[in-house]
Amino acid sequence: MTQTTPTSGLRSDKSSLKYTQEKAIENSLLAVSTLAVLSIALIFLLLIYQGLQGLTVFGGETDLSQYWSATIEKQELVRNPDGSIKTDADGDFVYEANPVTSYDWQPTSSDTKKFSLVPLMIGSAKVAIPAAILASMVGLLVAIYLSELAPPQVREVVKPALELLAGVPSVVLGFFALVTIAAFVQWFVHIPWVFEFLTQTPGLNRLMFPSCSFEAGPLQQTCLERALKLGTQGTYLNTLVGALGVALVVIPIVATIAEDALRAVPNSIRDASMALGASRWQTAFNAVLPAAVSGLAAAVILGLGRAIGETMVVLMATGNASILSGNVLESGRAITATIAAELGEAVAGGDHYNALFFIGAVLFVFTFALNIMGEIIINRARQKVREGV
Amino acid sequence: MSEAVKYVPISKEDLSYKSVRETFLEGLLSGLSWLLVAFIVAFLGIIVVRGFPTVSANGFEFLYTSPAKGLDEGGVGPAIFGTVALVLLMTLFALPIGVLTSVYLVEYAGGRQSSRIIRAAVNNLAGVPSIVFGLFGVAFFVLFLGRGLDGLLGYSTSDPLFGKPAILWAAATMALLVLPIVIVNTEEALLAVPVSLRQGSQALGGTQWQTISRVVLPQAVPGILTGSILSISRGAGEVAPILFTGAAFLLQDLPTTQVFGVVPFIDPTKQFMELGYHIFILATQSSDVEKTRPAQYAATLVLLVITFSLNFAAIILRAQFRKRAIR
């Protein structure tokens, strides 16, 4: 920079070497940022493309209904009009193939491969919904307490603890759920009065244990006890254990977003409420909370998105049996865990592989929609605060 | 009117129905918060208490020995090495792209449409489930790029060089996952550099790139470091993206090679053992899950110590950087 002639200025001389250099740098930076965006677009496109490949799994026909249910032939014994089992001349039982609607996820079954998403969606819902409810309750309440009511000394302890929890890798939480939470749940449901409550309440036991919904008696008691102990590999893994583990992942996320939303509420609102004679509690719940409600809603939505997308905790702690059951004390197979457990053995380009990409695309679209929704709500809330409405 | 106005001071002795109820409810909320803290402490305490004896046995040999007898005995040496190698390669990918993208966003694209699109895309990338990155890694990096490279270099699909799970592809997948962390932190650091510094540089005749490279970026280094440390911590803890892109159960060899026959370096085409994946395998797939429980706790403790010390470093760095930015 020894020369300082007027022509060395950028704007004045577009033919100068320096100008070309600067333009080149700007353009290469643009190229790199575009690469970053392209990679995101690529994820999107690739999943959609592979997902569409998944639609052609079944003999080249594009048939979405295969992902809902499949009609399979089921061999059933033929009965005579009088109710006895029909036999042929040799005395063997006669079988007859009847069409049955199946909602199964059995992608590697030896006869008919079944790709119904129903059990997987039930599994995901059984984990994500209880986890999101629990995490939202704890996360929102803690956020309100920390931001509006807690003395600074308390804040200085609770906040770092939450940050610590947020920094724990999900595989560690999965391990913790697998070992400690599973044992805790097992102990809890076997506390006599809890067990009694779960199994003796007429509506509840049918809901929780539909397979034991016959008349009350010792037989049903045995069935219920067995159902409670149900689990894979001798450990008692079920979707409740998974949901508690996932809640631990989601709590810091909900709490952080909710606290940001509460902090964005201008102090003038608090001051005005206090000046009218309201207590801190009244101010928090009647003045600040309504002003921050959209931000809090966004926290819950983003928390739900995270709960649906969580993989390792679900893979390790839910038992992964793809069964049709609404009971959170039974095993379940979530979409994320299905991909994680099965992609390793699926042959690239095969039916199973394409079906896994299809469910991956479903998962992606779903979480993406939730994220965009949360994002839009947060942006609107910010705008509202900025405009002072 | 003059008689009706009566000042009632609100004091702690005010035991009206409302204040009793509020004190009670506030007590509940504070109880919930403390319960959460107690839970977190207990959770970490259990892992430390159960894990430490195994880690510290025989002069911390758990940290550098290989697994023995399948996975039943031995340490996590190769897994620690694999984790470090993974995050090194990942940083190599993510840091330049992330930093350059943020420089473009902050210094060139200001509030333009393109910057809004890039920012929205980056924000959404942060919310994509990690297993989806794993799917993408398999389909794009391993099968498309890897097999494509093999085709160009003349390797067959039965004996591939790149077209198989490898640490290179695991690192690339992980780099995509941590890209938003790098970008967000770098952006924050760049925005914290006062405009007056840029104006000063330009007033002295510096071009935009000279201003960025010699004035703005040096000021933003702590912020960029914070972002990379946080992303390394995230990368060390995530397992789902590497399940199919390169992590292995048990390997005899470290993923290393000799460059020019002498200099040891990470071999990007080999598979590797990773700490988080090792915990997952030990806890769910080993032959006797109960027997390897101490090793599981120990490996968990090692992983937690690594991620927490990284996070701690990032927090300290960020605090100092914010202090400086205020000055």
Interface residues (C-beta under 8 A of the other chain):
Chain A: M1 T4 S8 L10 K18 Q21 E22 I25 E26 L29 L30 V32 S33 L35 A36 V37 S39 I40 A41 L42 I43 L46 L47 Q50 V138 L141 V142 I144 Y145 L146 L149 A150 V154 V157 V158 A161 L162 E163 L164 L165 G167 V168 P169 S170 V171 V172 G174 F175 F176 L178 V179 T180 Q233 T235 I251 S279 W281 Q282 L302 G305 R306 I308 G309 E310 T311 M312 L315 M316 T336 I339 A340 L343 G344 A348 L356 F357 G360 L363 F364 T367 F368 L370 N371 I372 E375
Chain B: I10 K18 S19 E22 L25 E26 L29 S30 L32 S33 W34 L36 V37 I40 V41 F43 L44 I46 I47 P96 I97 G98 L100 T101 V103 Y104 L105 Y108 A109 S114 I117 I118 A120 A121 V122 N123 N124 L125 G127 V128 P129 S130 I131 V132 F133 G134 L135 F136 V138 A139 F140 L143 L176 L179 I183 L204 G205 G206 T207 Q208 W209 S233 A236 G237 E238 V239 A240 L243 F244 G276 Y277 I279 F280 A283 T284 V289 R293 Q296 T300 L303 L304 T307 F308 N311 I315
